[in-house]
Amino acid sequence: MNRIKFIVPLSFLVLIIALGLNACGGNDQGKGESINNGMALFKTNCSACHQTDGGGLAGLYPPLKNSDYFKANHAKLPCIIRNGLNGEITVNGVKFDQQMPGIGSLSPAEIADISNYVMNNFNELNTYTNTDEVTKTLSTCNN
């Protein structure tokens, strides 16, 4: 009987903590689910140019996989996805100057998912970007 008196309040406390932690993340799902969603979104929106393996097309579109440029600029990735990229960039010592069109139809949650997929799957950065962070970043884009 004493055991039940202890387990019930403890279970209630664990539930309250779990709900509180979930509320802190807004409407975002967990990191693993975000990466899985990002994989599907990447295949639909990005893989024609950057290829499904993230290797890019030599001389035309830069690789996202093991990319020194994206590792150094991963905080800008939401702006790049939404607004595209113009001008020359150097990725892994190779210059690219092909315009990347933006994908303005993607929601901040979808942009977060693609960012999480690219940074975790192709660059092994073990990062997580949530929708609130993407929304904040998008408000600071220079395009």
N, C-alpha and C positions, 0 to 999 in steps of 0.2 A: 504494500500500500504506500509506503514512503517513497518507493521508487517511482510510482505513478505521479505522486505530488511533485517530484523533481523533474520528470520527463515532460510533462505538459507545459510548465512555464518555460522550460528550456526550448521546446519546440516552437512555442509562440515567439520567443526572443529571436530564434534563428529565422523565422518567417518575416519578422519585422525588419531585421537587418537585410535580408535578401530583397525585400520590397524597396527598402531605402536605397540600396545599391543600384537596383534597376531604375529607379526614378532619376538617379544622377545621370544616367546615360541617355535620357530623352527617349526617343523612339528607336534608337539604334539597337540592332541585334548584336550578338557577340562577334568577336573577331573572326572566328572560323566561318560563321555564316556569311559575314560580310565578304570575306575572301572568296567563298564559293559563289556568291552572287556576282562579285566582281569578275570572276572568270567568265561567266556567261555573258556579262555586259561587254567585257573586253573582246570576246570572240565576235560579237555582233557589231561593235562600233570601232574597234581598233586593229583587229588582226589582219585586215586586208592590206594595210601598209606595214605594220610592225610585225606581222606574222604571228601565228598562234604560239610559237616558242619564244616570242619577244626578240628574235634575232634581227628584225628589220630587213630592209632590202638594200644590199650593198650599193653605195653611191647615191641612193635616193632617200631612203627613210632610215633614221638612226635606230640602232638596237636599243631596246629598253632593258634587256637582260644584261646584267653585270655592267651597267652604264655608269661611268663616273659622273656624267652630267646630271643624271637623275638622282644619284646618291647625294650630290652636292646641292641639288635644287628641289628635293622632294617636297618641301613646304610650298613650292610654287605649282606643284602638279595640278591641283584643282583649277587654277587659273589657266593653265595650259590646256587642260581637257575642255573647259568651258569656252575659252576664247581663241584657242589655237596658238600657233607660234609662227612668227615671221622673222626673217633674218637668219644670218648664219650662226650656227652653234657648232661646237666641237665636242664630239662624243668619242671617248677612248682614242683620242688623237686623230680622228678623222673628221673633216669638215662636212657639214650638211647645210644646204641652203634651200631645201624644198619647203614650200609653205605647208603648214599643217592647219587644216580648217578646224575651227572650234565645233563643239557639239553642244549647242545652246539648248537643245531639247532635254538634256539630262538633268534630273533633279539633284540637289545637293547630296541626298542619300546615295544615289547611283554613282555620283562622282566620288564619294567616299569609298564605295565598294570597289570601283576600278582602281583608285589610288592604293587601297589596301592590298589588292591583288598584285598590282605592279611592284609595289615596294617589298612585299613579303615573298612573292613567288619568284620574281625575276632578279631581285636585288638582295634578298635575304637580310633585310634591315630590321625585321621583327618590330615593326611599327604598327600603330592603329590610329586611324583618323576617324572621328565621328562626324555626324551630320552638322552639329553645331560648329565644330572647327572649320569644316568646309564652307559653311555659310559665312563665317567671319572672314575667312581667307578670300572668298569670292567678292566680298565688299571692298577689298583692298586692291583688286586687280587693276593694272594700269591700262587695260584695253577699253 
